Amino acid sequence: MRWPLTRVGKAHRAPSVGFMQPWNFLVVGSPADKPRVHDVFRTAEAEGLSPDDRRALYSRMKPQEILELPINQCITCDRSRSGPVVLGRTHMLSMGLYSSVCAVQNLWLAARAEGLGVGWVSIFEQQALQDALGIPHDIVPIACLCVGWVSHFNNRPELETCGWLPRLPLAELLHYEQWGSTMRTSPDEALTAAACAQRPRTTAFHRRPGSTCPPA
Ligand SMILES: Cc1cc2nc3c(=O)[nH]c(=O)nc-3n(C[C@H](O)[C@H](O)[C@H](O)COP(=O)(O)O)c2cc1C
């Protein structure tokens, strides 16, 4: 399988706090290297798996993607990149980590647009994964992604279909003005009202086709 640089390039175009671009991309494709990653996964899986009633369900669901798919890719975060002062990160140091997650999402969407499947494997003990891949201990492995051609895409997440957990109702996750306050109107009406209230007060406001805001 080819691993075009353009795909990684799309991940590299992700937004990042203070433009620190804290990521690196480690591509693991050789049959010699993948079993080491797989061993780290298996150890963590055996140590950490959930209660027994879920174990049987889990073992039915999980393919051994790490070995089966041609490419594993590890996206990392160098939290010290571009020095101690990073615009936008002063009060929340975790913003560097979140920036690397944006790169993961970009790569995921780029792969998916090409018809490639992506699975994020996070059942790893961090230091064991760093050692298996030669990653320095001050560099955080954010995501190990298994990428490859798949027979089909599910319409719904596998964990939802198999009854692991249900999709939460969106309305239960929405708050209005203050955390915990309920909607005074329907969520749709509340969001539309908020969006319309923000529009520029000029006649040059572009009203897109299908806009639910009344004309200015
Ligand atoms: C942060 C994160 C961590 C994940 N970790 C795992 C994991 O360790 N093992 C796994 O099988 N899936 C994991 N997933 C989910 C898979 O990547 C899954 O393949 C993906 O959500 C797409 O499949 P779906 O449409 O069935 O959800 C994780 C997803 C995210 C966003």
The ligand as an SDF file (V2000), in Angstrom:
LIG
                    3D

 31 33  0  0  0  0  0  0  0  0999 V2000
   -9.6520    8.8250   21.2020 C   0  0  0  0  0  0  0  0  0  0  0  0
  -10.1350    7.5140   20.6030 C   0  0  0  0  0  0  0  0  0  0  0  0
   -9.5960    6.3290   21.0600 C   0  0  0  0  0  0  0  0  0  0  0  0
  -10.0240    5.1040   20.5510 C   0  0  0  0  0  0  0  0  0  0  0  0
   -9.4600    3.9480   20.9910 N   0  0  0  0  0  0  0  0  0  0  0  0
   -9.8480    2.7680   20.4820 C   0  0  0  0  0  0  0  0  0  0  0  0
   -9.2310    1.5650   20.8800 C   0  0  0  0  0  0  0  0  0  0  0  0
   -8.3270    1.5310   21.7070 O   0  0  0  0  0  0  0  0  0  0  0  0
   -9.6410    0.4100   20.3300 N   0  0  0  0  0  0  0  0  0  0  0  0
  -10.6170    0.3920   19.3720 C   0  0  0  0  0  0  0  0  0  0  0  0
  -10.9380   -0.6900   18.8750 O   0  0  0  0  0  0  0  0  0  0  0  0
  -11.2350    1.5230   18.9840 N   0  0  0  0  0  0  0  0  0  0  0  0
  -10.8670    2.6980   19.5050 C   0  0  0  0  0  0  0  0  0  0  0  0
  -11.4710    3.8570   19.0680 N   0  0  0  0  0  0  0  0  0  0  0  0
  -12.5800    3.7980   18.0980 C   0  0  0  0  0  0  0  0  0  0  0  0
  -12.0940    3.3480   16.7570 C   0  0  0  0  0  0  0  0  0  0  0  0
  -11.1070    4.1530   16.2530 O   0  0  0  0  0  0  0  0  0  0  0  0
  -13.1920    3.1900   15.7440 C   0  0  0  0  0  0  0  0  0  0  0  0
  -12.6730    2.4090   14.7570 O   0  0  0  0  0  0  0  0  0  0  0  0
  -13.6900    4.4650   15.1210 C   0  0  0  0  0  0  0  0  0  0  0  0
  -14.4350    5.1520   16.0630 O   0  0  0  0  0  0  0  0  0  0  0  0
  -14.4880    4.2080   13.8120 C   0  0  0  0  0  0  0  0  0  0  0  0
  -15.3420    3.1360   13.9410 O   0  0  0  0  0  0  0  0  0  0  0  0
  -16.8640    3.2650   14.3630 P   0  0  0  0  0  0  0  0  0  0  0  0
  -17.5490    4.0220   13.2550 O   0  0  0  0  0  0  0  0  0  0  0  0
  -17.3480    1.8760   14.4970 O   0  0  0  0  0  0  0  0  0  0  0  0
  -16.8340    4.0230   15.6750 O   0  0  0  0  0  0  0  0  0  0  0  0
  -11.0450    5.0780   19.5590 C   0  0  0  0  0  0  0  0  0  0  0  0
  -11.5610    6.2850   19.0850 C   0  0  0  0  0  0  0  0  0  0  0  0
  -11.1280    7.4810   19.5910 C   0  0  0  0  0  0  0  0  0  0  0  0
  -11.7190    8.7530   19.0420 C   0  0  0  0  0  0  0  0  0  0  0  0
  1  2  1  0
  2  3  1  0
  2 30  2  0
  3  4  2  0
  4  5  1  0
  4 28  1  0
  5  6  2  0
  6  7  1  0
  6 13  1  0
  7  8  2  0
  7  9  1  0
  9 10  1  0
 10 11  2  0
 10 12  1  0
 12 13  2  0
 13 14  1  0
 14 15  1  0
 14 28  1  0
 15 16  1  0
 16 17  1  0
 16 18  1  0
 18 19  1  0
 18 20  1  0
 20 21  1  0
 20 22  1  0
 22 23  1  0
 23 24  1  0
 24 25  2  0
 24 26  1  0
 24 27  1  0
 28 29  2  0
 29 30  1  0
 30 31  1  0
M  END
$$$$
